[in-house]
Amino acid sequence: MKEAYVRNRTAHFDEVVRACRKNDVPLVQARIEQAPGDVLRAWLRRAQAA
């Protein structure tokens, strides 16, 4: 069951990455433990660099 979960999770995030690239949306991967402000700042930096 764990293997199927990991496979599905990987496929899902791969699709998210493809969709963001296709639509020129900057993508920053984050962990739930990260402060939202830190994630937003990283995303804004990435968006400005694009």
C-alpha positions as CSV (number, residue, x, y, z in Angstrom):
1,M,0.0,0.0,0.0
2,K,2.8,2.4,0.8
3,E,4.4,1.8,-2.6
4,A,1.1,2.7,-4.3
5,Y,0.8,5.9,-2.2
6,V,4.3,7.0,-3.1
7,R,3.8,6.2,-6.8
8,N,0.5,8.2,-6.8
9,R,2.0,11.1,-4.9
10,T,5.0,11.3,-7.2
11,A,2.7,11.2,-10.3
12,H,0.5,13.9,-8.8
13,F,3.4,16.3,-8.0
14,D,5.0,15.6,-11.4
15,E,1.7,16.7,-13.1
16,V,1.6,19.8,-10.9
17,V,5.1,20.7,-12.0
18,R,4.2,20.1,-15.7
19,A,1.1,22.3,-15.4
20,C,3.0,25.1,-13.7
21,R,5.7,25.1,-16.4
22,K,3.2,24.9,-19.2
23,N,1.4,28.0,-17.8
24,D,4.5,29.9,-16.7
25,V,3.6,29.7,-13.1
26,P,6.5,29.9,-10.7
27,L,6.6,26.9,-8.4
28,V,8.1,26.7,-5.0
29,Q,7.9,23.4,-3.2
30,A,7.3,23.7,0.6
31,R,6.8,21.6,3.6
32,I,3.9,22.0,5.9
33,E,6.3,22.9,8.8
34,Q,7.5,26.0,6.9
35,A,6.2,29.4,7.9
36,P,3.7,30.7,5.3
37,G,5.6,34.0,5.1
38,D,8.8,32.3,4.3
39,V,7.2,30.3,1.5
40,L,5.5,33.3,0.1
41,R,8.8,35.3,0.0
42,A,10.5,32.4,-1.8
43,W,7.6,32.3,-4.3
44,L,7.8,36.0,-4.9
45,R,11.6,35.9,-5.4
46,R,11.1,33.1,-8.0
47,A,8.3,35.0,-9.7
48,Q,10.5,38.2,-10.0
49,A,13.4,36.1,-11.4
50,A,11.1,34.6,-14.1
